[in-house]
């Protein structure tokens, strides 16, 4: 055998050996790789299932816990509506529990785990029925039985359920540990196989490691870049929502006020003049009430688009809230501001909103306020709002420019100041209750003196402010529900403290309060707390009654069912008083003071009072004459058979604290009780 043949044979065997090594290495690597992939997939699946199980168990636990908490809260809740809402919550949590349970049953589990789960489901099912029984007893008013069932069986069973869940979670953790041990053993075997051919596969391993590291680095870089892009996107979104209205994507009120402040600074710096438009849609409420909120939202979006077309590129358009928009007009003269406003008004006047089969004419009212060096310290936005209000008061669909000399504007400014004082006084406790006696003046009246509650406000220096100074503004701008809430709460508390079952109070209610959900809720809260219906008479003016006649009758009837008495105040001031009187479920008629004041010299007023008294007595309704200022008026009223009198001739209003002191001084409060029907 020659050297060449030996070399060839060596090379052949070397090649074969290398090929065998390569094939063996490849097979080993393939097996190792398959083992690793299988291990990875098994581990991922196991972890995912375990996470799902734990999440579902937590969801079941939370649903069960929340049901218990709702039941505990229901034990102390007396309001039927609130109880019904809580009962609905119980149903919601039950559905949440069942959904999680069904999902958990659908996941793979070991026989031992299945046994534990079935035991848990049995416990939760039994306790669910028990909780439902508690809810039924609560809804039926059987609180004592419900409390016993909940605390003696429901809560202890809940603890058992929690322990059972803990046991399942612990079992799942043990199962995971066993799985990890098996997978770890497989990995160790793979590592040993790799070590056997480590030398032959060293370069491949290095190359593989290099590739993996490079790939991991690129993936990390990609993930980092994606994360940064998401953060930037979220940041941009947050910044957008901080300055924009979500419905229209216009600027919001916050940004608008910031831009207004910048214009003020610019005016202060260079004396420039700017305009502000306050736009209020005239018929938005009609669309909302008729077509619904979805139509209202679409209308706002269409109006926003329309407004954008009618302003300059340099102007700032914002949605200030509801159906109100604002436009800042930088470097704008009054004539140009009026021209832009008229363009907007004309455009909206010609616009019709189409919704299904209905067409709506919208229109708008626009207030203009100009800003220059002379008024940069004023509230320009408020001035434009006032101007917009005057535009509406002038008939709507028009433009009004703010003028300090405008009587309407000045009145609104005064009202705004009064509203501010009212708000501050409510917060600082500067409102005070007074009481004025209403005394029987006929010998056949079985109901003695009772008291009308009156409201007064203290100024900062302690001076008593008459209600005539703040009630009109409160009525116009929606503050009466808060005032009436204060009166109801304070009067009920004071009456309860007197501990006199015969004491009766008469309390005035504003028409706007009757339309306030917040007031109605507070009223029922106070009524439920103090239970004084038989000691309270509510006074409601005739004009308020006739304005919402159907709703008022329903409200009167509801109050009377609870035991309250109803008085119709200022009777005779309306045009159809007698026509409506027969349909109203009232106990007392308070004759309008305009008739009472002049009966000494006016025979027509005497005849009017006589007619009111005669009709009221025919209907078994008592009568009260207000503004009885002297003995002569009182004498005439007695002759006209008026039942009660109220006024300075009888008694001046006094703080209820002084009335309490008077009761204490006399060692017994006056013999007072409910205003009743006339004695025959």
C-alpha positions in Angstrom: 0.0 0.0 0.0 1.5 3.3 -1.1 1.6 6.5 0.8 -0.8 8.0 -1.6 -3.3 5.2 -1.0 -2.8 5.4 2.8 -3.4 9.2 2.6 -6.4 8.6 0.5 -7.7 6.0 2.9 -7.0 8.3 5.8 -8.7 11.1 4.2 -11.6 8.8 3.3 -11.9 7.5 6.9 -11.3 11.0 8.2 -14.1 12.2 6.0 -16.3 9.3 7.0 -15.4 9.9 10.7 -16.1 13.6 10.3 -19.3 12.8 8.6 -20.3 10.3 11.3 -19.4 12.9 13.9 -21.4 15.5 12.1 -24.3 13.2 11.6 -24.2 12.1 15.2 -23.8 15.6 16.3 -26.7 16.7 14.1 -28.9 13.9 15.4 -27.9 14.6 19.0 -28.5 18.3 18.4 -31.8 17.6 16.7 -32.9 15.4 19.6 -31.6 18.0 22.1 -33.3 20.8 20.2 -36.6 18.8 20.0 -36.4 18.1 23.8 -35.8 21.8 24.5 -38.6 22.8 22.2 -41.0 20.3 23.8 -39.9 21.3 27.2 -40.4 25.0 26.4 -43.9 24.3 24.9 -44.9 22.1 27.8 -43.7 24.7 30.3 -45.5 27.6 28.4 -48.7 25.6 28.3 -48.5 24.6 31.9 -47.7 28.2 33.1 -50.5 29.6 30.9 -53.1 27.1 32.3 -51.9 27.6 35.8 -52.2 31.4 35.4 -55.7 31.0 33.9 -56.7 28.8 36.8 -55.4 31.2 39.4 -57.0 34.1 37.7 -60.4 32.3 37.5 -60.1 31.3 41.2 -59.3 34.9 42.2 -62.3 36.0 40.1 -64.5 33.5 41.9 -63.1 34.6 45.2 -63.7 38.3 44.5 -67.3 37.6 43.3 -68.0 35.6 46.5 -66.4 38.2 48.7 -68.2 41.1 47.0 -71.6 39.3 47.4 -70.9 39.0 51.1 -70.0 42.7 51.3 -73.1 43.7 49.4 -75.2 41.6 51.8 -73.6 43.2 54.8 -74.3 46.6 53.3 -77.9 45.6 52.6 -78.4 44.9 56.3 -78.1 48.6 57.1 -79.8 50.0 54.0 -83.4 51.0 54.4 -84.1 52.7 51.0 -86.1 50.4 48.8 -84.5 51.7 45.6 -81.0 51.3 47.0 -81.9 47.7 48.2 -83.1 46.9 44.7 -79.9 48.2 43.2 -77.8 46.1 45.6 -79.9 43.1 44.8 -79.1 43.7 41.1 -75.4 43.8 42.1 -75.7 40.4 43.8 -77.0 39.0 40.5 -74.1 40.5 38.6 -71.6 39.0 41.0 -73.3 35.6 40.8 -73.0 35.7 37.0 -69.4 36.6 37.3 -68.8 33.6 39.7 -70.6 31.2 37.4 -68.7 32.4 34.3 -65.4 31.9 36.1 -66.5 28.5 37.4 -67.5 27.2 33.9 -64.2 28.5 32.4 -62.3 26.7 35.2 -64.1 23.5 34.6 -63.1 23.6 31.0 -59.4 23.7 31.8 -57.4 20.4 32.1 -56.7 19.2 35.6 -55.5 16.2 37.5 -58.0 13.8 39.2 -56.9 15.1 42.6 -57.4 18.6 41.5 -60.8 17.8 40.0 -61.9 16.3 43.4 -60.8 19.5 45.2 -62.6 21.7 42.6 -65.8 19.7 42.8 -65.7 20.0 46.6 -65.2 23.8 46.2 -68.0 24.1 43.7 -70.3 22.2 46.1 -69.4 24.7 48.9 -69.8 27.8 46.8 -73.1 26.5 45.3 -74.5 25.9 48.8 -73.3 29.2 50.1 -74.6 30.9 47.0 -78.1 29.6 47.7 -77.6 30.7 51.3 -76.6 34.2 50.2 -79.6 34.3 47.9 -81.9 33.4 50.8 -80.3 36.3 52.8 -81.1 38.7 50.0 -84.7 37.5 49.7 -85.2 38.0 53.4 -83.7 41.4 53.2 -85.9 42.4 50.2 -88.9 41.0 52.2 -87.9 43.2 55.2 -86.9 40.3 57.4 -83.6 41.9 58.5 -83.1 40.0 61.8 -83.5 36.6 60.1 -81.3 37.7 57.3 -78.6 38.9 59.7 -78.7 35.7 61.6 -78.4 33.6 58.5 -75.6 35.7 57.1 -73.4 35.9 60.2 -74.1 32.4 61.6 -73.8 30.4 58.4 -72.9 32.6 55.4 -69.8 34.2 56.7 -68.4 31.0 58.3 -69.1 29.2 55.1 -67.2 31.9 53.2 -64.1 31.2 55.4 -64.3 27.5 54.5 -64.5 28.4 50.8 -61.5 30.7 51.1 -59.5 27.8 52.8 -60.6 25.5 50.1 -59.4 27.9 47.4 -56.1 28.2 49.2 -55.8 24.4 49.2 -56.4 24.3 45.5 -53.9 27.0 44.8 -51.4 25.2 47.0 -52.1 21.9 45.1 -51.5 23.7 41.8 -48.2 25.1 43.1 -47.1 21.6 44.1 -48.1 20.3 40.7 -46.2 23.0 39.0 -43.1 22.2 41.1 -43.3 18.5 40.1 -43.6 19.5 36.4 -40.7 21.8 36.7 -38.6 19.0 38.3 -39.4 16.6 35.4 -38.6 19.3 32.9 -35.4 20.1 34.7 -34.4 16.4 34.5 -35.0 16.4 30.8 -32.9 19.5 30.4 -30.0 17.9 32.4 -30.1 15.0 30.0 -29.9 17.3 27.1 -27.0 19.1 28.6 -25.1 15.8 29.1 -25.7 14.9 25.5 -24.4 18.3 24.4 -21.3 17.8 26.6 -20.5 14.5 24.9 -20.1 16.1 21.5 -19.1 19.5 22.9 -15.7 19.6 21.3 -17.1 18.6 17.8 -19.9 21.0 18.1 -17.9 23.8 19.8 -17.8 26.1 16.7 -21.5 25.4 15.9 -22.3 26.2 19.5 -20.3 29.4 19.3 -22.0 30.3 16.1 -25.4 29.4 17.6 -24.7 31.5 20.7 -23.5 34.4 18.6 -26.7 34.2 16.5 -28.9 33.9 19.6 -27.2 36.8 21.3 -27.4 38.9 18.1 -31.0 38.0 17.7 -31.8 38.6 21.3 -30.1 42.0 21.1 -32.1 42.9 18.0 -35.3 41.8 19.6 -34.5 43.7 22.8 -33.8 46.8 20.6 -37.0 46.3 18.7 -39.0 45.8 21.9 -37.4 49.0 23.4 -38.2 50.9 20.3 -41.8 49.7 20.3 -42.2 50.5 24.0 -40.8 54.0 23.4 -43.2 54.5 20.5 -46.2 53.4 22.7 -45.1 55.7 25.5 -44.8 58.6 23.1 -48.2 57.8 21.6 -49.8 57.5 25.0 -48.2 60.8 26.0 -49.5 62.5 22.9 -52.9 61.1 23.6 -52.9 62.3 27.2 -51.7 65.8 26.1 -54.5 65.8 23.5 -57.2 65.0 25.9 -55.9 67.5 28.4 -56.5 70.3 25.9 -59.3 69.0 23.7 -62.9 68.1 23.9 -63.3 64.4 23.3 -66.7 64.6 21.5 -65.7 67.4 19.0 -61.9 67.4 19.1 -62.1 71.1 19.6 -60.1 72.9 22.2 -61.6 72.5 25.7 -62.5 75.1 28.3 -59.2 74.7 30.1 -57.1 75.4 27.0 -59.5 78.2 26.0 -59.0 80.0 29.4 -55.2 79.6 29.0 -55.3 81.2 25.6 -57.5 84.0 27.0 -54.9 84.6 29.7 -52.2 84.8 27.0 -54.2 87.4 25.1 -54.6 89.4 28.3 -50.9 89.4 28.8 -50.4 90.5 25.2 -52.9 93.3 25.7 -51.1 94.4 28.8 -47.8 94.4 26.9 -48.7 96.2 23.6 -52.3 97.5 24.1 -53.8 95.3 21.5 -57.5 94.7 21.2 -59.1 91.2 21.1 -62.6 89.8 21.0 -64.4 86.9 22.7 -67.6 85.2 21.4 -69.8 83.2 23.7 -72.1 81.0 21.5 -75.1 79.1 23.0 -77.3 76.9 20.8 -81.0 77.9 21.0 -82.7 74.6 20.4 -80.2 72.0 21.7 -82.5 71.0 24.6 -85.3 70.3 22.2 -83.2 67.9 20.1 -81.9 66.2 23.3 -85.3 65.8 24.8 -87.0 64.8 21.5 -84.4 62.7 19.7 -82.2 61.6 22.5 -78.6 62.1 23.6 -77.1 60.3 20.6 -78.8 62.8 18.3 -77.6 65.6 20.6 -73.9 64.4 20.3 -74.1 64.2 16.5 -75.7 67.7 16.5 -72.8 69.1 18.6 -70.3 67.5 16.2 -72.0 69.0 13.1 -72.2 72.4 14.7 -68.5 72.2 15.5 -67.7 71.6 11.9 -69.9 74.4 10.8 -68.3 76.8 13.3 -64.8 76.0 12.0 -65.8 77.1 8.5 -66.9 80.5 9.7 -63.9 81.7 11.7 -60.4 82.9 10.8 -57.3 80.7 10.9 -55.9 82.8 13.8 -59.0 82.3 15.9 -59.4 79.8 18.7 -62.6 77.8 18.8 -63.4 75.7 21.9 -66.3 73.8 23.3 -66.9 75.3 26.7 -69.5 72.7 27.8 -72.8 71.3 26.8 -74.1 73.3 23.9 -71.9 76.3 24.6 -68.9 77.3 22.4 -66.3 80.1 22.7 -64.2 81.8 20.1 -61.2 84.0 20.8 -60.6 86.7 18.2 -57.0 87.9 18.5 -56.2 91.4 17.1 -59.9 92.0 16.3 -61.8 95.3 16.2 -65.4 95.4 17.4 -66.8 95.8 13.9 -65.0 92.8 12.7 -66.1 90.8 15.8 -69.7 91.7 15.1 -69.3 90.7 11.4 -67.8 87.3 12.4 -70.6 86.8 14.9 -73.3 87.7 12.3 -71.7 85.3 9.8 -71.8 82.5 12.5 -75.4 83.4 13.5 -76.6 83.5 9.9 -74.9 80.2 9.1 -76.5 78.4 12.0 -79.8 80.1 11.3 -79.8 78.5 7.8 -78.7 75.1 9.2 -81.2 72.3 9.7 -80.4 69.2 11.8 -81.9 66.1 10.2 -82.5 63.1 12.5 -84.4 60.2 11.0 -87.8 61.7 9.9 -87.4 64.9 11.9 -85.8 68.3 10.9 -84.8 70.7 13.6 -84.0 74.4 13.2 -81.2 75.1 15.7 -80.1 78.7 15.7 -77.8 80.3 18.3 -77.4 83.3 20.5 -74.0 85.0 20.6 -72.5 87.3 23.2 -69.5 89.5 22.3 -67.0 90.9 24.8 -64.1 93.0 23.7 -60.8 93.2 25.6 -58.4 96.1 25.7 -56.2 97.8 28.3 -59.3 99.4 30.0 -60.7 96.0 31.1 -58.0 93.4 31.1 -58.5 92.8 34.9 -62.2 92.1 34.3 -63.7 88.6 33.8 -64.0 88.7 30.0 -65.5 85.3 29.7 -68.2 86.2 32.2 -68.9 89.4 30.3 -69.4 87.4 27.1 -71.6 84.9 28.9 -73.7 87.8 30.2 -73.9 89.3 26.7 -75.0 85.8 25.4 -77.7 85.7 28.1 -79.0 89.1 27.0 -79.0 87.9 23.4 -81.3 85.0 24.5 -83.4 87.4 26.6 -83.8 89.6 23.5 -85.5 86.8 21.6 -82.7 84.4 20.7 -81.0 84.0 17.3 -79.3 87.3 17.7 -76.0 88.9 18.6 -75.5 91.1 21.7 -72.4 93.1 22.5 -71.5 93.5 26.2 -72.1 97.1 27.5 -71.5 98.0 31.2 -74.5 100.4 31.0 -76.9 97.7 29.9 -79.6 97.3 32.6 -80.0 93.6 31.8 -76.3 93.1 32.0 -76.0 94.9 35.3 -78.9 93.0 36.8 -77.2 89.7 35.8 -73.9 90.9 37.2 -75.7 91.7 40.5 -77.4 88.3 40.4 -74.1 86.6 39.8 -72.7 88.4 42.9 -75.7 87.4 44.9 -75.4 83.7 43.8 -71.7 83.9 44.9 -72.8 85.3 48.3 -75.5 82.6 48.6 -72.9 79.8 47.8 -70.5 81.3 50.3 -73.2 81.7 53.0 -74.3 78.1 52.6 -70.7 76.9 53.0 -70.0 79.2 56.0 -73.3 78.7 57.8 -74.5 82.3 57.5 -78.2 81.3 56.7 -80.5 81.4 59.7 -84.1 80.2 60.3 -86.8 82.6 61.6 -90.4 81.7 62.6 -93.6 83.7 62.5 -96.8 82.7 64.2 -100.0 81.9 62.3 -102.8 82.3 64.8 -106.5 81.3 64.7 -108.9 84.3 64.8 -112.2 82.4 64.9 -113.7 80.8 68.0 -114.7 77.6 66.1 -111.2 76.8 65.0 -109.8 73.8 66.8 -106.3 74.2 65.5 -104.2 76.6 67.6 -101.2 78.7 66.6 -98.5 77.2 64.4 -95.4 78.7 62.8 -94.1 79.5 59.3 -90.4 78.9 58.9 -88.7 81.9 57.1 -85.1 82.1 55.8 -82.7 84.9 56.5 -79.1 85.4 55.5 -76.4 87.1 57.5 -73.9 89.5 55.8 -70.2 89.4 56.7 -70.8 92.2 59.3 -73.7 90.2 60.9 -76.5 92.3 59.4 -79.7 90.3 58.6 -80.4 90.3 54.9 -84.1 90.0 53.8 -85.0 87.2 51.5 -86.3 89.7 49.0 -82.6 90.6 48.4 -81.5 87.1 47.4 -84.5 84.7 46.7 -85.2 86.2 43.2 -81.6 85.6 42.0 -81.6 82.1 43.6 -84.9 81.3 41.8 -83.4 82.5 38.5 -80.1 80.7 38.7 -81.0 77.4 40.3 -79.8 77.9 43.9 -83.2 77.4 45.5 -82.8 73.6 45.8 -79.7 74.1 48.0 -81.4 76.7 50.1 -84.5 74.5 50.5 -82.3 71.6 51.4 -80.8 73.7 54.2 -84.2 74.8 55.4 -85.6 71.2 55.4 -82.6 69.8 57.2 -82.4 72.6 59.8 -86.1 72.8 60.4 -86.5 69.0 60.8 -83.6 68.8 63.2 -84.9 71.8 65.3 -88.4 70.4 65.4 -87.1 67.0 66.6 -85.1 68.7 69.3 -88.2 70.4 70.7 -89.6 67.0 71.7 -93.2 68.3 71.3 -95.5 66.1 69.3 -98.1 68.9 69.0 -95.7 71.5 67.5 -96.3 72.2 63.8 -94.2 74.1 61.2 -95.1 75.4 57.8 -92.2 75.3 55.3 -92.1 77.0 51.9 -91.0 75.0 48.9 -89.7 76.5 45.6 -90.9 75.2 42.3 -87.3 74.7 41.1 -86.7 72.5 44.1 -89.5 70.2 43.1 -87.7 69.6 39.8 -84.4 68.9 41.5 -83.5 65.2 42.0 -80.8 66.2 44.6 -83.5 68.0 46.6 -86.0 65.2 46.4 -83.4 62.7 47.5 -82.4 64.9 50.5 -86.1 65.4 51.3 -86.7 61.7 51.5 -83.5 61.2 53.5 -84.6 63.8 56.1 -88.2 62.5 56.2 -87.0 58.9 56.7 -84.6 60.0 59.5 -86.9 62.3 61.5 -90.4 60.9 60.7 -92.2 64.2 61.3 -94.8 64.1 58.5 -97.7 64.8 60.8 -95.9 67.9 62.1 -95.1 69.5 58.8 -97.2 71.7 56.4 -95.6 72.6 53.1 -96.4 75.9 51.4 -96.2 76.1 47.6 -97.2 79.2 45.6 -100.1 79.3 43.3 -97.9 80.3 40.3 -95.6 77.3 40.9 -98.6 75.0 41.1 -100.2 76.2 37.8 -96.8 76.1 36.0 -96.5 72.3 36.4 -100.1 71.4 37.3 -100.0 67.7 36.6 -96.7 67.0 38.3 -97.7 69.2 41.2 -100.9 67.3 41.8 -99.0 64.0 41.8 -96.4 65.5 44.2 -99.2 66.9 46.5 -101.0 63.5 46.6 -97.7 61.7 47.4 -97.0 64.1 50.3 -100.5 63.8 51.7 -100.2 60.0 51.7 -97.1 60.4 53.9 -99.1 62.5 56.3 -97.9 66.0 55.3 -100.3 69.0 55.1 -100.3 71.2 52.0 -100.9 75.0 51.9 -101.4 76.9 48.6 -99.6 80.2 49.1 -100.4 83.6 47.5 -103.8 82.4 46.4 -105.7 84.8 44.1 -102.6 86.0 42.3 -103.3 83.8 39.3 -105.9 84.2 36.6 -107.5 80.8 37.0 -107.3 80.3 40.8 -110.8 79.1 41.4 -110.8 76.8 38.3 -107.8 74.8 39.6 -108.7 74.9 43.3 -111.2 72.1 43.1 -108.6 69.8 41.6 -105.8 70.4 44.1 -105.5 68.1 47.2 -104.8 70.9 49.6 -105.6 71.7 53.3 -105.0 75.4 53.5 -105.3 78.5 51.3 -103.1 81.5 52.1 -104.7 84.6 50.7 -102.4 86.8 48.6 -101.2 89.7 50.7 -102.1 92.2 48.0 -105.7 91.7 48.8 -105.2 91.9 52.6 -103.2 95.1 52.7 -105.9 97.3 51.2 -109.1 95.9 52.6 -109.6 99.0 54.8 -110.1 101.1 51.7 -110.9 98.8 48.8 -114.3 97.1 48.7 -113.3 95.0 45.7 -110.5 93.4 47.7 -113.0 92.7 50.5 -115.3 91.0 48.0 -112.4 88.9 46.7 -111.4 87.7 50.1 -115.0 86.9 51.0 -115.3 84.8 47.8 -112.0 83.0 48.5 -113.2 82.2 52.1 -116.6 81.1 51.0 -115.3 78.8 48.3 -112.6 77.4 50.5 -115.0 76.7 53.4 -117.4 74.9 50.9 -114.4 72.6 50.1 -113.5 72.2 53.8 -110.3 74.1 53.3 -108.9 76.5 56.0 -107.9 80.0 55.1 -104.9 82.2 56.2 -104.6 85.9 55.7 -101.0 87.2 55.3 -99.7 90.7 55.9 -102.1 91.5 58.8 -100.5 94.8 59.8 -103.0 96.5 62.2 -106.0 95.8 64.4 -108.5 97.2 61.9 -107.4 94.8 59.2 -107.6 92.0 61.7 -111.1 93.0 62.7 -112.3 93.0 59.1 -110.8 89.6 58.5 -112.6 88.2 61.5 -115.8 89.5 60.1 -115.1 87.8 56.8 -114.7 84.5 58.6 -111.0 84.1 57.7 -109.6 81.2 59.9 -106.0 82.3 60.6 -104.0 85.5 60.5 -100.3 86.1 60.0 -98.5 89.4 60.2 -96.9 92.1 62.4 -100.2 92.7 64.2 -100.0 89.0 65.4 -96.3 88.5 65.8 -93.0 89.6 64.2 -90.7 86.9 62.8 -88.1 85.8 65.3 -85.0 83.5 65.2 -86.0 79.9 66.0 -83.4 80.0 68.8 -85.4 82.8 70.5 -88.6 80.7 70.0 -86.9 77.8 71.8 -85.9 80.2 74.6 -89.5 81.4 74.8 -90.7 77.8 75.1 -88.2 77.2 77.9 -89.1 80.4 79.7 -92.8 79.4 79.7 -91.7 75.9 80.8 -93.8 74.5 78.1 -94.1 75.3 74.4 -97.4 76.8 73.3 -100.1 74.3 72.7 -99.5 73.7 69.0 -100.5 70.9 66.7 -101.2 70.0 63.2 -103.1 72.4 61.1 -106.4 70.5 60.6 -109.7 70.9 58.9 -112.2 73.5 60.0 -114.6 72.6 62.8 -118.2 72.5 61.7 
